[in-house]
C-alpha cells in the first residue's frame, strides 16, 4: 500500500503551484455560470484545514472556539461557558513538546462532540524553541468538560506529532494521522490512517471513511508547516477509487486540482442533487463542480465584483468563505492593499455580488477575521486578536443569517 512521501516545498515551487493550481483544461473549458445553477441546498461541508479555531455546524445552534484563555462554548440559549485546558502544558512538557506560544497554552483547533456536550477534541500547536518551524499540532480530548485532558493515541507506526486534523463522519469523530506527504498522483492510491472515537469513549485504529452524505471526496491530511507568509504545504484533493468500500476506501488524486494551499482555506460541499463543489479563492477558478462523484470537474464562473475577478490569487490576502444552509455564498475578502476587510454575498441564481453592511465587526484591519462559519440561524466570525505566533481566536462576533441581505 502506497503512503505519502514527505517533500519540501520551496518558495519558488510554492509560487508556481499557487499560480497554476488547476490542471490544464485546454483553451476553452466548459464553464457553467453561478446564475445558471439555480437553487442550492448544501447538505455537507468539509474544510480543507481539517479543523479550525471555530467549530460551527449548520445543523446546530451551539458553537465553540479557541480563545487565549480556554475553549468557549455558546449554547442554544445564548449563554457562554468556558472549558479549561487544565494540565495540557504539563502533558506536552512531559513529552519534550514546547507550546508554540511564549505565554501560555491555548488550542488552535477545536471540535465539539455531536452527542456529548462535555466532550471536546482540540489540537495544540507545538514547536521547537516556541515559535521556530517546523511546527506540529498535537491532538487531545476531554470528556469531563476540561477538568482533565488525554492524548489521542496515534496509530502504532506514528507519533503524537503526526496528527493531521479532525473530521466528522456522521456523529463519529475521526482523528487523522500521517507521517508522510506528497501531492496526489493519479497513478498512486492510498488509505489514510485514522483513530476513531467509539461510543465507549475508546479509540480504535482504522481508516478515514467516506462522508456519510454525498460523493466520497475528501482533502488529504494537513501537514505540519512553517509560517504561511514564508512557506506552505499543498493538500491534495482526493476521491475514492471506484468500487472502494465506504468505510475503508482507497483514495486517489483528482485531475482537477494538483494541490490546495493549506494557508488559504478551501471547502467542498454537496448540493441537494448530489453534485459536488470545490470552493477555493486561491484557485484560478474559485468554484468548480463535479457531477460524477468527484472524478471530473468543471469551472463555475462567478460574477465580477467592482469590475474585478473575485479570487484567483492568494497574493492579495487569504479570503475566507462559507456557504449557508440556503445556498448563499459568503466571502470575506482581505486584500493586502485594502485598509479593512469586506464581506461579499452571492445568493443562488444571482448575476452579481452585493455587500451587506453592518455585518463585519470593527477593527478588522488590526484584528482580521481568523475563521467564519454558520449555525442553524447565525453567521459566526472569529477575530485573531492575539498578536502571537499561534492563531487563537480573539473576540467572537455573530449576526443572524436573516441580516445577510443587501439593499441594492
Buried (B, 14 or more C-beta within 10 A) or exposed (E): EBBBEEBEBEEEEBEEBBEEBBEEBEEEBEEBEBBEBEEBEBBBBBBBBBBBBBBBBBEEBBBBBBBBEBBBBBEEEEEEBEBBBBBBBEBBEEEEBBBBBEEBBBBBBBBBBBEBEEBBBBBBBBBEEBBEBEBBBBBBBBBEBBEEBEBBBBBEEBEBBBBBBBBBBEEBBBBBBBBBBBBBEEEBBBBBBBBBBEEEEEBEEBBBBBBEEBBBBBBBBBBBBBEBEEBBBBBBBBBBBEEBEEEEBBBBBBBBBBBBBBBBBBBBBBBEEEBBBBBBBBBBBBBBBBBEBBBBBBBBBBBEBEEEBBBBBBEBBBBBBBBBBBBBBBBBBBBEEEEEBBBBBBBBEBEEBBBBEEBBBEEBEEBBBBBBBBBBEBBBBBBBBBEBBBBBBBBBBBBEBEEBEBEE
